[in-house]
Amino acid sequence: MELNGLFTIFDSIQKEKSTDMKLPFALAKRFVAAESFEETVPKIKSINENGIKVTLDLLGENVADKTTADETVEIYLNLLNNIHDAGLKSTISIKLTMMGLDINKEYCKENLFRLLDETQRLNSFVRIDMEGSDYTQGTIDIFKEAFQKYPKSVGVVIQAYLKRTKKDIDELAELGADIRLCKGAYSEPSTIAYQSMPEIREAFKEYAKILFEKTSFPRIATHDDELIEWVKTYTSENSISKDRFEFQMLYGLREDTMKEFAKNGYNARVYVPYGTMWFPYFKRRLMERKENIFFVLSTMFKK
Ligand SMILES: Cc1cc2nc3c(=O)[nH]c(=O)nc-3n(C[C@H](O)[C@H](O)[C@H](O)COP(=O)(O)OP(=O)(O)OC[C@H]3O[C@@H](n4cnc5c(N)ncnc54)[C@H](O)[C@@H]3O)c2cc1C
């Protein structure tokens, strides 16, 4: 079956009102830790036991009304406290569209600041994920204001595939912001984003160099061996010690590599998504790599 055909079926099942028609979580469990925080805790503990930190992501995006956005902030506030009380080595990653970016920028900022007050109090950290290009400017604007007020509690993400990143990275690195560098996960047109892997990799390396030079603790988020090997060589040749940066990977991918990193003295952090609204995240992971699709199809036919 064509991939798009498969997604059309998945999409229509997911939108179906009847709970009987919901896609089974078993499909997503390769990439999503669990549907609730309680079920996610043992998985975080086991990752932490291997010397690897976590950033926890409550799945969801594009909240359209203030009631839901307010509820989401409450959930995040509880989450920060629950992580703290459980003694987990975990920060959180959030999406501004879950906190009202589609509704009103000022309102979204107020929600973020409410969350950052508590983050600061608990000595924790919030990473603002980067979403599709419609949100890049809004996210950077809000991040810059947040960073001024809460410099130790908030960081942002930069996507190497976007052509505008050349300018953004200079500005953010100059501020000394805490940046996660990734390739970018959304489908963007060639007018604004590089499409070929060699170009994206070259951009990634150029931006990583800027982060190593100008920021105190870059976060390198990739599963790509070429980039990982390049980072190891670049840092060792430029006397950048292993404790001055961090490798990040997604839950369910390359677990052995992450354990190797930790064993060899590199900082390693796994992005752990959980929650019931896993479909868009799951779809992005399938689109990225055909091996992921074969894995999911095989789970569909297993008991
Ligand atoms: C921690 C983290 C946070 C992220 N946050 C964001 C975000 O906020 N916004 C956003 O747009 N995107 C985000 N992403 C996703 C990112 O932008 C990419 O879409 C995703 O990481 C795929 O690119 P890649 O460099 O990892 O490898 P790919 O480009 O998918 O693969 C390149 C090569 O890497 C190797 N490889 C990849 N996966 C595996 C595997 N499982 N096992 C063995 N080899 C493998 C293969 O050789 C492959 O050919 C994040 C990614 C990570 C890791």
PDBQT file of the ligand as one rigid body, heavy atoms in Angstrom, charges set to zero:
ROOT
HETATM    1  C1  LIG A 401      16.032  15.281  20.903  1.00  0.00    +0.000 C 
HETATM    2  C2  LIG A 401      15.388  15.728  19.632  1.00  0.00    +0.000 A 
HETATM    3  C3  LIG A 401      14.536  16.813  19.650  1.00  0.00    +0.000 A 
HETATM    4  C4  LIG A 401      13.952  17.272  18.466  1.00  0.00    +0.000 A 
HETATM    5  N1  LIG A 401      13.177  18.409  18.486  1.00  0.00    +0.000 NA
HETATM    6  C5  LIG A 401      12.697  18.881  17.329  1.00  0.00    +0.000 A 
HETATM    7  C6  LIG A 401      11.991  20.117  17.282  1.00  0.00    +0.000 A 
HETATM    8  O1  LIG A 401      11.786  20.813  18.293  1.00  0.00    +0.000 OA
HETATM    9  N2  LIG A 401      11.530  20.555  16.082  1.00  0.00    +0.000 N 
HETATM   10  C7  LIG A 401      11.744  19.842  14.920  1.00  0.00    +0.000 A 
HETATM   11  O2  LIG A 401      11.336  20.293  13.844  1.00  0.00    +0.000 OA
HETATM   12  N3  LIG A 401      12.399  18.652  14.957  1.00  0.00    +0.000 NA
HETATM   13  C8  LIG A 401      12.865  18.161  16.109  1.00  0.00    +0.000 A 
HETATM   14  N4  LIG A 401      13.538  16.977  16.104  1.00  0.00    +0.000 N 
HETATM   15  C9  LIG A 401      13.521  16.094  14.905  1.00  0.00    +0.000 C 
HETATM   16  C10 LIG A 401      14.645  16.410  13.950  1.00  0.00    +0.000 C 
HETATM   17  O3  LIG A 401      14.432  17.686  13.388  1.00  0.00    +0.000 OA
HETATM   18  C11 LIG A 401      14.715  15.366  12.816  1.00  0.00    +0.000 C 
HETATM   19  O4  LIG A 401      13.501  15.353  12.137  1.00  0.00    +0.000 OA
HETATM   20  C12 LIG A 401      15.004  13.959  13.303  1.00  0.00    +0.000 C 
HETATM   21  O5  LIG A 401      15.908  13.948  14.360  1.00  0.00    +0.000 OA
HETATM   22  C13 LIG A 401      15.571  13.122  12.142  1.00  0.00    +0.000 C 
HETATM   23  O6  LIG A 401      16.816  13.604  11.709  1.00  0.00    +0.000 OA
HETATM   24  P1  LIG A 401      18.179  12.887  12.172  1.00  0.00    +0.000 P 
HETATM   25  O7  LIG A 401      19.279  13.850  11.991  1.00  0.00    +0.000 OA
HETATM   26  O8  LIG A 401      18.021  12.390  13.556  1.00  0.00    +0.000 OA
HETATM   27  O9  LIG A 401      18.345  11.625  11.238  1.00  0.00    +0.000 OA
HETATM   28  P2  LIG A 401      17.695  11.282   9.815  1.00  0.00    +0.000 P 
HETATM   29  O10 LIG A 401      17.882  12.433   8.884  1.00  0.00    +0.000 OA
HETATM   30  O11 LIG A 401      16.327  10.731  10.011  1.00  0.00    +0.000 OA
HETATM   31  O12 LIG A 401      18.633  10.101   9.379  1.00  0.00    +0.000 OA
HETATM   32  C14 LIG A 401      19.951  10.338   8.869  1.00  0.00    +0.000 C 
HETATM   33  C15 LIG A 401      20.792   9.092   9.049  1.00  0.00    +0.000 C 
HETATM   34  O13 LIG A 401      20.973   8.841  10.450  1.00  0.00    +0.000 OA
HETATM   35  C16 LIG A 401      21.008   7.452  10.686  1.00  0.00    +0.000 C 
HETATM   36  N5  LIG A 401      19.883   7.064  11.543  1.00  0.00    +0.000 N 
HETATM   37  C17 LIG A 401      18.722   7.741  11.726  1.00  0.00    +0.000 A 
HETATM   38  N6  LIG A 401      17.919   7.093  12.594  1.00  0.00    +0.000 NA
HETATM   39  C18 LIG A 401      18.563   5.964  12.933  1.00  0.00    +0.000 A 
HETATM   40  C19 LIG A 401      18.253   4.870  13.769  1.00  0.00    +0.000 A 
HETATM   41  N7  LIG A 401      17.111   4.787  14.427  1.00  0.00    +0.000 N 
HETATM   42  N8  LIG A 401      19.163   3.887  13.886  1.00  0.00    +0.000 NA
HETATM   43  C20 LIG A 401      20.342   3.932  13.202  1.00  0.00    +0.000 A 
HETATM   44  N9  LIG A 401      20.688   4.949  12.387  1.00  0.00    +0.000 NA
HETATM   45  C21 LIG A 401      19.812   5.939  12.254  1.00  0.00    +0.000 A 
HETATM   46  C22 LIG A 401      20.904   6.777   9.340  1.00  0.00    +0.000 C 
HETATM   47  O14 LIG A 401      22.203   6.586   8.847  1.00  0.00    +0.000 OA
HETATM   48  C23 LIG A 401      20.182   7.821   8.520  1.00  0.00    +0.000 C 
HETATM   49  O15 LIG A 401      20.403   7.685   7.136  1.00  0.00    +0.000 OA
HETATM   50  C24 LIG A 401      14.190  16.552  17.254  1.00  0.00    +0.000 A 
HETATM   51  C25 LIG A 401      15.058  15.458  17.245  1.00  0.00    +0.000 A 
HETATM   52  C26 LIG A 401      15.682  15.057  18.401  1.00  0.00    +0.000 A 
HETATM   53  C27 LIG A 401      16.637  13.917  18.347  1.00  0.00    +0.000 C 
ENDROOT
TORSDOF 0
